[in-house]
Amino acid sequence: MSAFSTAHAALTTLASEGGEHVDTHESISPYMTGGAALVILFLLLWITTRFNRDR
């Protein structure tokens, strides 16, 4: 058996056993994250427009 086929067999076994894994943390709200990102982007836009008044 080559190293590639051994690795493939190990990864297939690992993927099939999977289990119940949740990728998100309960305290992180997607709405809070998106809202914070929007506020930061608006702040950066405001700063950019203040520095480019002469154009």
The 8 nearest C-alpha neighbors of each residue, nearest first, counted from 0:
[[1, 4, 5, 2, 3, 6, 8, 7],
 [0, 2, 3, 4, 5, 6, 7, 8],
 [1, 3, 5, 4, 6, 0, 7, 8],
 [2, 4, 6, 1, 5, 7, 0, 8],
 [3, 5, 7, 6, 1, 2, 8, 0],
 [6, 4, 2, 8, 7, 3, 9, 1],
 [7, 5, 9, 3, 4, 8, 2, 10],
 [8, 6, 4, 10, 5, 9, 11, 3],
 [7, 9, 11, 5, 6, 10, 4, 12],
 [8, 10, 6, 12, 7, 11, 13, 5],
 [11, 9, 13, 7, 12, 8, 14, 6],
 [12, 10, 8, 14, 13, 9, 7, 15],
 [11, 13, 9, 15, 10, 14, 8, 16],
 [12, 14, 10, 16, 11, 15, 9, 17],
 [15, 13, 17, 11, 12, 16, 10, 9],
 [14, 16, 12, 17, 13, 11, 18, 10],
 [15, 17, 13, 14, 18, 12, 11, 19],
 [18, 16, 14, 15, 13, 19, 20, 12],
 [19, 17, 16, 20, 15, 14, 21, 13],
 [20, 18, 21, 17, 16, 22, 15, 14],
 [19, 21, 18, 22, 17, 23, 24, 16],
 [20, 22, 23, 19, 24, 25, 18, 17],
 [23, 21, 20, 24, 25, 19, 27, 26],
 [24, 22, 21, 25, 27, 26, 28, 20],
 [23, 25, 26, 27, 22, 21, 28, 29],
 [24, 26, 27, 23, 28, 21, 22, 29],
 [25, 27, 24, 28, 23, 29, 31, 32],
 [28, 26, 25, 24, 29, 32, 23, 31],
 [27, 29, 31, 30, 26, 32, 25, 24],
 [30, 28, 32, 31, 33, 27, 34, 23],
 [31, 29, 33, 28, 32, 34, 35, 27],
 [30, 32, 34, 28, 29, 33, 35, 27],
 [33, 31, 29, 35, 30, 34, 36, 28],
 [34, 32, 36, 30, 35, 31, 29, 37],
 [35, 33, 37, 31, 36, 32, 30, 38],
 [34, 36, 38, 32, 37, 33, 31, 39],
 [37, 35, 33, 39, 34, 38, 40, 32],
 [36, 38, 34, 40, 35, 39, 33, 41],
 [37, 39, 41, 35, 40, 36, 42, 34],
 [40, 38, 42, 36, 37, 41, 35, 43],
 [39, 41, 43, 37, 42, 38, 44, 36],
 [42, 40, 44, 38, 43, 39, 45, 37],
 [41, 43, 39, 45, 40, 44, 38, 46],
 [44, 42, 40, 46, 45, 41, 47, 39],
 [43, 45, 41, 47, 42, 46, 40, 48],
 [44, 46, 42, 48, 43, 47, 41, 49],
 [47, 45, 43, 49, 44, 48, 42, 50],
 [48, 46, 44, 50, 45, 49, 43, 51],
 [47, 49, 51, 45, 50, 46, 44, 52],
 [50, 48, 46, 47, 51, 52, 45, 44],
 [51, 49, 47, 48, 52, 46, 53, 45],
 [52, 50, 48, 53, 49, 54, 47, 46],
 [53, 51, 54, 49, 50, 48, 47, 46],
 [54, 52, 51, 50, 49, 48, 47, 46],
 [53, 52, 51, 48, 50, 49, 47, 46]]
